[in-house]
Amino acid sequence: MIRTLVNTALGLVVIAIVGAVVVVPALLGGGRYSVISGSMSPTIKTGDLVVTQRTSPAEIEPQDIIVFKQNETDTVHRVITKVVKADGQVVLTTKGDDNSHPDGELNNNAIQGKVLFTLAQGGELFSWLQAHIWAPIAAVALWYGANVLIDRRASRKAAPKARRTRPAVA
């Protein structure tokens, strides 16, 4: 009984993490990014996983954290200023929390999305899983196999033994 509850809880946790990291970005048109620098420290640390939602520049506000392309590199920084020009064009300026100087003005086409949430050290785990896709598959297969064997043993022990009876002579 307890093992069943633990297995169910672990399964739900795995489904929730996979859903948050894989399904949510796909549904919202966003992405997943593994942070490789400390420019947003202490808010976002090296090795964290950042999940984004596709957002138009008009919906982004100062203090939002966004992902944008900078010199062909995905960069995660905080928006520090937003200016809406007379023609309606939005101009954003960003800066890493741990950087001393702001970045230049952003081209709206460079914006990849607004950060929905981060998963501490999830970037390292996600990168490792991408490189070693066989590992989680093997782990799940072993876990399932072990549970099947344990269940069979438990059911054999719990089943009453059949008694041999002799036919009665009348």
ChimeraX commands (.cxc) that place a marker at each C-alpha (Angstrom):
marker #1 position 0.00,0.00,0.00 radius 0.5
marker #1 position 2.71,2.48,1.00 radius 0.5
marker #1 position 4.86,1.47,-1.97 radius 0.5
marker #1 position 1.91,2.11,-4.28 radius 0.5
marker #1 position 1.42,5.58,-2.81 radius 0.5
marker #1 position 5.14,6.36,-3.16 radius 0.5
marker #1 position 5.18,5.12,-6.76 radius 0.5
marker #1 position 2.11,7.18,-7.59 radius 0.5
marker #1 position 3.58,10.29,-5.95 radius 0.5
marker #1 position 6.89,9.86,-7.79 radius 0.5
marker #1 position 5.05,9.36,-11.06 radius 0.5
marker #1 position 3.03,12.53,-10.52 radius 0.5
marker #1 position 6.18,14.52,-9.70 radius 0.5
marker #1 position 7.87,13.30,-12.88 radius 0.5
marker #1 position 4.77,14.13,-14.94 radius 0.5
marker #1 position 4.57,17.61,-13.37 radius 0.5
marker #1 position 8.24,18.36,-14.09 radius 0.5
marker #1 position 8.06,17.06,-17.64 radius 0.5
marker #1 position 4.84,18.98,-18.17 radius 0.5
marker #1 position 6.31,22.20,-16.84 radius 0.5
marker #1 position 9.55,21.93,-18.75 radius 0.5
marker #1 position 8.38,20.39,-22.03 radius 0.5
marker #1 position 4.64,20.84,-22.52 radius 0.5
marker #1 position 4.12,24.36,-21.11 radius 0.5
marker #1 position 6.70,26.06,-23.36 radius 0.5
marker #1 position 5.37,24.19,-26.40 radius 0.5
marker #1 position 1.80,25.29,-25.68 radius 0.5
marker #1 position 2.79,28.90,-25.03 radius 0.5
marker #1 position 5.17,29.20,-27.98 radius 0.5
marker #1 position 8.12,29.69,-25.66 radius 0.5
marker #1 position 11.28,27.76,-25.02 radius 0.5
marker #1 position 13.73,26.31,-22.51 radius 0.5
marker #1 position 17.14,27.79,-21.92 radius 0.5
marker #1 position 20.03,26.58,-19.82 radius 0.5
marker #1 position 21.77,29.51,-18.12 radius 0.5
marker #1 position 25.54,29.48,-18.71 radius 0.5
marker #1 position 26.65,32.74,-17.05 radius 0.5
marker #1 position 26.19,34.53,-13.76 radius 0.5
marker #1 position 25.00,37.85,-15.21 radius 0.5
marker #1 position 21.58,37.48,-13.54 radius 0.5
marker #1 position 22.91,36.28,-10.21 radius 0.5
marker #1 position 21.56,35.99,-7.53 radius 0.5
marker #1 position 18.08,35.92,-9.14 radius 0.5
marker #1 position 19.01,33.32,-11.77 radius 0.5
marker #1 position 22.18,31.30,-11.34 radius 0.5
marker #1 position 24.48,29.45,-13.69 radius 0.5
marker #1 position 23.01,26.01,-14.39 radius 0.5
marker #1 position 19.37,27.05,-13.88 radius 0.5
marker #1 position 16.73,26.22,-16.46 radius 0.5
marker #1 position 14.64,29.15,-17.70 radius 0.5
marker #1 position 11.21,28.51,-19.25 radius 0.5
marker #1 position 9.75,31.29,-21.40 radius 0.5
marker #1 position 6.48,32.30,-22.99 radius 0.5
marker #1 position 6.34,34.01,-26.39 radius 0.5
marker #1 position 5.35,37.62,-25.62 radius 0.5
marker #1 position 4.98,40.70,-27.78 radius 0.5
marker #1 position 7.24,43.66,-26.88 radius 0.5
marker #1 position 4.14,45.74,-26.02 radius 0.5
marker #1 position 3.28,43.28,-23.19 radius 0.5
marker #1 position 6.75,43.41,-21.62 radius 0.5
marker #1 position 7.24,45.81,-18.72 radius 0.5
marker #1 position 10.26,47.09,-16.78 radius 0.5
marker #1 position 11.43,44.51,-14.20 radius 0.5
marker #1 position 10.32,41.61,-16.43 radius 0.5
marker #1 position 13.05,39.10,-17.23 radius 0.5
marker #1 position 13.28,38.21,-20.90 radius 0.5
marker #1 position 15.35,36.06,-23.25 radius 0.5
marker #1 position 16.71,37.73,-26.37 radius 0.5
marker #1 position 19.26,37.07,-29.11 radius 0.5
marker #1 position 22.48,39.03,-28.70 radius 0.5
marker #1 position 25.26,38.28,-31.19 radius 0.5
marker #1 position 23.68,34.87,-32.01 radius 0.5
marker #1 position 23.60,34.00,-28.29 radius 0.5
marker #1 position 20.46,33.65,-26.20 radius 0.5
marker #1 position 20.73,36.10,-23.30 radius 0.5
marker #1 position 18.61,36.26,-20.13 radius 0.5
marker #1 position 18.41,39.79,-18.67 radius 0.5
marker #1 position 15.99,42.10,-16.87 radius 0.5
marker #1 position 14.17,44.92,-18.69 radius 0.5
marker #1 position 15.16,48.22,-17.08 radius 0.5
marker #1 position 13.44,50.68,-19.42 radius 0.5
marker #1 position 10.59,50.62,-21.89 radius 0.5
marker #1 position 9.89,53.48,-24.31 radius 0.5
marker #1 position 6.97,53.54,-26.72 radius 0.5
marker #1 position 7.77,55.78,-29.68 radius 0.5
marker #1 position 5.20,57.95,-31.50 radius 0.5
marker #1 position 4.91,55.33,-34.25 radius 0.5
marker #1 position 4.05,52.66,-31.62 radius 0.5
marker #1 position 7.40,50.89,-31.75 radius 0.5
marker #1 position 8.54,49.60,-28.37 radius 0.5
marker #1 position 12.18,50.11,-27.38 radius 0.5
marker #1 position 13.48,48.00,-24.50 radius 0.5
marker #1 position 16.77,48.30,-22.64 radius 0.5
marker #1 position 18.00,45.39,-20.53 radius 0.5
marker #1 position 20.69,44.70,-17.97 radius 0.5
marker #1 position 21.89,41.64,-16.13 radius 0.5
marker #1 position 21.30,41.95,-12.37 radius 0.5
marker #1 position 25.00,41.32,-11.72 radius 0.5
marker #1 position 26.24,43.54,-14.57 radius 0.5
marker #1 position 27.36,47.12,-14.00 radius 0.5
marker #1 position 26.26,48.51,-17.38 radius 0.5
marker #1 position 23.02,48.14,-19.35 radius 0.5
marker #1 position 22.83,46.42,-22.71 radius 0.5
marker #1 position 22.01,48.49,-25.78 radius 0.5
marker #1 position 18.50,49.01,-27.09 radius 0.5
marker #1 position 16.87,45.78,-28.24 radius 0.5
marker #1 position 15.61,45.05,-31.70 radius 0.5
marker #1 position 12.07,43.73,-31.17 radius 0.5
marker #1 position 12.84,40.77,-33.46 radius 0.5
marker #1 position 15.55,39.69,-31.02 radius 0.5
marker #1 position 13.09,38.96,-28.21 radius 0.5
marker #1 position 12.62,35.21,-27.68 radius 0.5
marker #1 position 10.16,35.42,-24.79 radius 0.5
marker #1 position 9.36,36.46,-21.24 radius 0.5
marker #1 position 10.56,34.24,-18.40 radius 0.5
marker #1 position 7.69,32.33,-16.77 radius 0.5
marker #1 position 9.75,30.44,-14.21 radius 0.5
marker #1 position 13.16,29.00,-13.47 radius 0.5
marker #1 position 14.10,25.56,-12.24 radius 0.5
marker #1 position 17.17,25.68,-9.99 radius 0.5
marker #1 position 19.99,23.62,-11.53 radius 0.5
marker #1 position 17.44,22.30,-14.03 radius 0.5
marker #1 position 19.55,23.48,-16.95 radius 0.5
marker #1 position 22.35,21.11,-16.05 radius 0.5
marker #1 position 19.91,18.24,-15.63 radius 0.5
marker #1 position 18.10,19.05,-18.88 radius 0.5
marker #1 position 21.39,19.30,-20.82 radius 0.5
marker #1 position 22.56,15.99,-19.35 radius 0.5
marker #1 position 19.26,14.32,-20.24 radius 0.5
marker #1 position 19.47,15.59,-23.82 radius 0.5
marker #1 position 22.98,14.15,-24.14 radius 0.5
marker #1 position 22.09,10.87,-22.40 radius 0.5
marker #1 position 18.50,10.21,-23.45 radius 0.5
marker #1 position 18.97,6.50,-22.84 radius 0.5
marker #1 position 19.54,7.02,-19.09 radius 0.5
marker #1 position 16.01,8.08,-18.07 radius 0.5
marker #1 position 14.50,5.44,-20.35 radius 0.5
marker #1 position 16.68,2.75,-18.75 radius 0.5
marker #1 position 15.88,4.05,-15.25 radius 0.5
marker #1 position 12.13,3.92,-15.89 radius 0.5
marker #1 position 12.43,0.42,-17.39 radius 0.5
marker #1 position 14.44,-0.82,-14.39 radius 0.5
marker #1 position 12.03,0.83,-11.92 radius 0.5
marker #1 position 9.05,-0.75,-13.67 radius 0.5
marker #1 position 10.73,-4.16,-13.88 radius 0.5
marker #1 position 11.66,-4.12,-10.20 radius 0.5
marker #1 position 8.11,-3.19,-9.23 radius 0.5
marker #1 position 6.65,-6.00,-11.35 radius 0.5
marker #1 position 8.96,-8.53,-9.67 radius 0.5
marker #1 position 8.18,-7.21,-6.19 radius 0.5
marker #1 position 4.43,-7.29,-6.90 radius 0.5
marker #1 position 4.63,-10.89,-8.13 radius 0.5
marker #1 position 6.50,-12.00,-5.02 radius 0.5
marker #1 position 4.08,-10.17,-2.76 radius 0.5
marker #1 position 1.04,-11.69,-4.48 radius 0.5
marker #1 position 2.51,-15.21,-4.23 radius 0.5
marker #1 position 3.10,-14.81,-0.50 radius 0.5
marker #1 position -0.36,-13.36,0.08 radius 0.5
marker #1 position -2.22,-16.01,-1.93 radius 0.5
marker #1 position -3.57,-18.88,0.20 radius 0.5
marker #1 position -2.04,-22.23,-0.60 radius 0.5
marker #1 position -4.39,-24.72,-2.17 radius 0.5
marker #1 position -5.04,-27.72,0.02 radius 0.5
marker #1 position -5.30,-31.15,-1.43 radius 0.5
marker #1 position -8.36,-32.96,-0.39 radius 0.5
marker #1 position -9.16,-36.61,-0.86 radius 0.5
marker #1 position -12.43,-37.57,-2.34 radius 0.5
marker #1 position -14.83,-38.82,0.28 radius 0.5
marker #1 position -15.99,-42.39,0.04 radius 0.5
marker #1 position -19.65,-42.88,0.64 radius 0.5
marker link #1:1,2 radius 0.2
marker link #1:2,3 radius 0.2
marker link #1:3,4 radius 0.2
marker link #1:4,5 radius 0.2
marker link #1:5,6 radius 0.2
marker link #1:6,7 radius 0.2
marker link #1:7,8 radius 0.2
marker link #1:8,9 radius 0.2
marker link #1:9,10 radius 0.2
marker link #1:10,11 radius 0.2
marker link #1:11,12 radius 0.2
marker link #1:12,13 radius 0.2
marker link #1:13,14 radius 0.2
marker link #1:14,15 radius 0.2
marker link #1:15,16 radius 0.2
marker link #1:16,17 radius 0.2
marker link #1:17,18 radius 0.2
marker link #1:18,19 radius 0.2
marker link #1:19,20 radius 0.2
marker link #1:20,21 radius 0.2
marker link #1:21,22 radius 0.2
marker link #1:22,23 radius 0.2
marker link #1:23,24 radius 0.2
marker link #1:24,25 radius 0.2
marker link #1:25,26 radius 0.2
marker link #1:26,27 radius 0.2
marker link #1:27,28 radius 0.2
marker link #1:28,29 radius 0.2
marker link #1:29,30 radius 0.2
marker link #1:30,31 radius 0.2
marker link #1:31,32 radius 0.2
marker link #1:32,33 radius 0.2
marker link #1:33,34 radius 0.2
marker link #1:34,35 radius 0.2
marker link #1:35,36 radius 0.2
marker link #1:36,37 radius 0.2
marker link #1:37,38 radius 0.2
marker link #1:38,39 radius 0.2
marker link #1:39,40 radius 0.2
marker link #1:40,41 radius 0.2
marker link #1:41,42 radius 0.2
marker link #1:42,43 radius 0.2
marker link #1:43,44 radius 0.2
marker link #1:44,45 radius 0.2
marker link #1:45,46 radius 0.2
marker link #1:46,47 radius 0.2
marker link #1:47,48 radius 0.2
marker link #1:48,49 radius 0.2
marker link #1:49,50 radius 0.2
marker link #1:50,51 radius 0.2
marker link #1:51,52 radius 0.2
marker link #1:52,53 radius 0.2
marker link #1:53,54 radius 0.2
marker link #1:54,55 radius 0.2
marker link #1:55,56 radius 0.2
marker link #1:56,57 radius 0.2
marker link #1:57,58 radius 0.2
marker link #1:58,59 radius 0.2
marker link #1:59,60 radius 0.2
marker link #1:60,61 radius 0.2
marker link #1:61,62 radius 0.2
marker link #1:62,63 radius 0.2
marker link #1:63,64 radius 0.2
marker link #1:64,65 radius 0.2
marker link #1:65,66 radius 0.2
marker link #1:66,67 radius 0.2
marker link #1:67,68 radius 0.2
marker link #1:68,69 radius 0.2
marker link #1:69,70 radius 0.2
marker link #1:70,71 radius 0.2
marker link #1:71,72 radius 0.2
marker link #1:72,73 radius 0.2
marker link #1:73,74 radius 0.2
marker link #1:74,75 radius 0.2
marker link #1:75,76 radius 0.2
marker link #1:76,77 radius 0.2
marker link #1:77,78 radius 0.2
marker link #1:78,79 radius 0.2
marker link #1:79,80 radius 0.2
marker link #1:80,81 radius 0.2
marker link #1:81,82 radius 0.2
marker link #1:82,83 radius 0.2
marker link #1:83,84 radius 0.2
marker link #1:84,85 radius 0.2
marker link #1:85,86 radius 0.2
marker link #1:86,87 radius 0.2
marker link #1:87,88 radius 0.2
marker link #1:88,89 radius 0.2
marker link #1:89,90 radius 0.2
marker link #1:90,91 radius 0.2
marker link #1:91,92 radius 0.2
marker link #1:92,93 radius 0.2
marker link #1:93,94 radius 0.2
marker link #1:94,95 radius 0.2
marker link #1:95,96 radius 0.2
marker link #1:96,97 radius 0.2
marker link #1:97,98 radius 0.2
marker link #1:98,99 radius 0.2
marker link #1:99,100 radius 0.2
marker link #1:100,101 radius 0.2
marker link #1:101,102 radius 0.2
marker link #1:102,103 radius 0.2
marker link #1:103,104 radius 0.2
marker link #1:104,105 radius 0.2
marker link #1:105,106 radius 0.2
marker link #1:106,107 radius 0.2
marker link #1:107,108 radius 0.2
marker link #1:108,109 radius 0.2
marker link #1:109,110 radius 0.2
marker link #1:110,111 radius 0.2
marker link #1:111,112 radius 0.2
marker link #1:112,113 radius 0.2
marker link #1:113,114 radius 0.2
marker link #1:114,115 radius 0.2
marker link #1:115,116 radius 0.2
marker link #1:116,117 radius 0.2
marker link #1:117,118 radius 0.2
marker link #1:118,119 radius 0.2
marker link #1:119,120 radius 0.2
marker link #1:120,121 radius 0.2
marker link #1:121,122 radius 0.2
marker link #1:122,123 radius 0.2
marker link #1:123,124 radius 0.2
marker link #1:124,125 radius 0.2
marker link #1:125,126 radius 0.2
marker link #1:126,127 radius 0.2
marker link #1:127,128 radius 0.2
marker link #1:128,129 radius 0.2
marker link #1:129,130 radius 0.2
marker link #1:130,131 radius 0.2
marker link #1:131,132 radius 0.2
marker link #1:132,133 radius 0.2
marker link #1:133,134 radius 0.2
marker link #1:134,135 radius 0.2
marker link #1:135,136 radius 0.2
marker link #1:136,137 radius 0.2
marker link #1:137,138 radius 0.2
marker link #1:138,139 radius 0.2
marker link #1:139,140 radius 0.2
marker link #1:140,141 radius 0.2
marker link #1:141,142 radius 0.2
marker link #1:142,143 radius 0.2
marker link #1:143,144 radius 0.2
marker link #1:144,145 radius 0.2
marker link #1:145,146 radius 0.2
marker link #1:146,147 radius 0.2
marker link #1:147,148 radius 0.2
marker link #1:148,149 radius 0.2
marker link #1:149,150 radius 0.2
marker link #1:150,151 radius 0.2
marker link #1:151,152 radius 0.2
marker link #1:152,153 radius 0.2
marker link #1:153,154 radius 0.2
marker link #1:154,155 radius 0.2
marker link #1:155,156 radius 0.2
marker link #1:156,157 radius 0.2
marker link #1:157,158 radius 0.2
marker link #1:158,159 radius 0.2
marker link #1:159,160 radius 0.2
marker link #1:160,161 radius 0.2
marker link #1:161,162 radius 0.2
marker link #1:162,163 radius 0.2
marker link #1:163,164 radius 0.2
marker link #1:164,165 radius 0.2
marker link #1:165,166 radius 0.2
marker link #1:166,167 radius 0.2
marker link #1:167,168 radius 0.2
marker link #1:168,169 radius 0.2
marker link #1:169,170 radius 0.2
view
